[in-house]
């Protein structure tokens, strides 16, 4: 016969807390994992088979809750007083390339969007066409025209391709 839930908490609560503290260290994270263990256990309690080793089951639940806390810790931002100075690996130009971004912004809308989604965002022309409307061929042409315009502006050529 399955024992009442309150009795299970009394019998196995210390064991679950020791497991949480061993995994997470003493402190509020371990206490939170302990609480979350018993909230989850209470939810599953009515459907728990009679022959279940309650202590082992609670330890397994607490281990999963400890993993959840560990993952949540990893997702939090780390506060710092100073931002690191490093070159972006995303290809964002620095302050001296402001002119490039101004040129992209000055492109006609369809060309700008096609260049942004395809060349900067890495989307295929078909997906870009779904986003901005039109056919993949029209998007391919708009992107090509936009890149050609940018190359002309930054290579010193005029609209006909002749040097300025």
Residue, then its C-alpha position, 0 to 999 in steps of 0.5 A: x500500500x502506498x503511504x500518504x504523500x505527507x509521510x513520504x515527505x517526512x521520511x525522504x525529505x532529508x535524503x532529497x535535500x542532501x542530494x540537492x545540496x550535493x549537486x548544487x551546493x548549499x544555498x537557495x538553489x538546493x532549497x529551490x530544487x528540493x521544493x520543486x522536487x516535491x511539487x513535481x512529486x505531488x503532481x505525479x503521486x496519484x499515478x505512482x505504481x504501488x510497488x515503486x521504491x519511493x525514495x529512489x523515485x524521489x532522488x531521481x526526480x530531485x536529480x532532474x530538478x537539480x539539472x534544471x537549476x544547473x541549466x537555468x544558471x548557465x542561461x543567466x547573463x553575467x554582469x560586468x563593469x567593463x565590456x570586453x574589447x574584441x573583434x566581432x566574428x559575425x562580420x559586423x564592420x567597425x566604426x570606419x565602415x559606417x559608410x557600408x551600412x549607410x549604402x545598404x540602408x540607401x538601397x531600394x527596399x526590395x534590394x535592401x531586404x533581399x541583400x539582408x536576408x540572403x547575404x547577411x542572414x544566410x537564407x536561400x532565395x526561396x525563403x527570402x521570397x516567402x518573407x518579402x513576397x515575390x518569386x525566388x527569381x525576382x528576389x535573386x535579381x533584387x539581391x544581385x542588383x543590390x550587391x552590384x550597386x554596393x560594389x560600384x559605390x565602394x569600388x569607385x566605378x560609375x553606374x556603367x561600370x567604368x572607373x570614375 
